[in-house]
Every structure is written in C-alpha cells, then in structure tokens.
Amino acid sequence: MLGKQFTAAAALVLAGDGVLSLSDPVAQRLPGGPAAWAGITAHHLLTHTSGLPHGDAATGPSRDRACRCPARTPQPA
C-alpha cells in the first residue's frame, strides 16, 4: 500500500528533524489508549513488531484485510 510507505517516510522525516523519536511510546502521542499500548513505540509500528493484531476485535478486520477478501466481508443488510 502506498499510504503505508508515505506514513513511514513522514515518520522518518519527522525523526530526522527531531520532532519525533522512533523510541517514543505511542501512548505519548495518543493519550487515552489501552494500557497494552504502553510499551509500543513508533519503531515497533514501522517495523510491524508491535504485537498488535491485524484488525480490531470491536470493529472487525482492517480495511486492508477486507479489500483482499471481499467474498468473506459481511455485507450490510
């Protein structure tokens, strides 16, 4: 996905400019998140090592997964 590449590039530019540190906890930038996010850093997100599941249990699979499997995506009634 091109959006993911732009997001990663933007994060690296911000890190290079000293605005963001890749070792910053996600909770520092997104207060009010679940306690499970406490140890997750920007680096974890950029390298897909955060341990977060692909989709969210409350909302179902992510848009990416739904786009790859349209036959399995529930359709509104």
Contacts in CASP RR format, 6 or more apart in sequence:
PFRMAT RR
TARGET T0000
AUTHOR 0000-0000-0000
METHOD contacts of the structure
MODEL  1
MLGKQFTAAAALVLAGDGVLSLSDPVAQRLPGGPAAWAGITAHHLLTHTS
GLPHGDAATGPSRDRACRCPARTPQPA
1 64 0 8 1.000
8 46 0 8 1.000
11 20 0 8 1.000
11 22 0 8 1.000
11 42 0 8 1.000
11 46 0 8 1.000
12 46 0 8 1.000
14 20 0 8 1.000
15 21 0 8 1.000
15 22 0 8 1.000
15 42 0 8 1.000
20 42 0 8 1.000
21 42 0 8 1.000
22 41 0 8 1.000
22 42 0 8 1.000
22 43 0 8 1.000
22 46 0 8 1.000
23 41 0 8 1.000
23 42 0 8 1.000
23 43 0 8 1.000
24 41 0 8 1.000
24 42 0 8 1.000
25 37 0 8 1.000
25 38 0 8 1.000
25 39 0 8 1.000
25 40 0 8 1.000
25 41 0 8 1.000
26 37 0 8 1.000
26 39 0 8 1.000
26 40 0 8 1.000
26 41 0 8 1.000
26 42 0 8 1.000
26 44 0 8 1.000
26 45 0 8 1.000
26 50 0 8 1.000
27 33 0 8 1.000
27 37 0 8 1.000
27 38 0 8 1.000
27 39 0 8 1.000
27 40 0 8 1.000
29 42 0 8 1.000
30 37 0 8 1.000
40 50 0 8 1.000
40 51 0 8 1.000
40 52 0 8 1.000
43 49 0 8 1.000
44 50 0 8 1.000
44 51 0 8 1.000
54 61 0 8 1.000
54 62 0 8 1.000
54 64 0 8 1.000
54 65 0 8 1.000
55 61 0 8 1.000
55 62 0 8 1.000
55 65 0 8 1.000
56 62 0 8 1.000
61 69 0 8 1.000
61 73 0 8 1.000
66 73 0 8 1.000
END
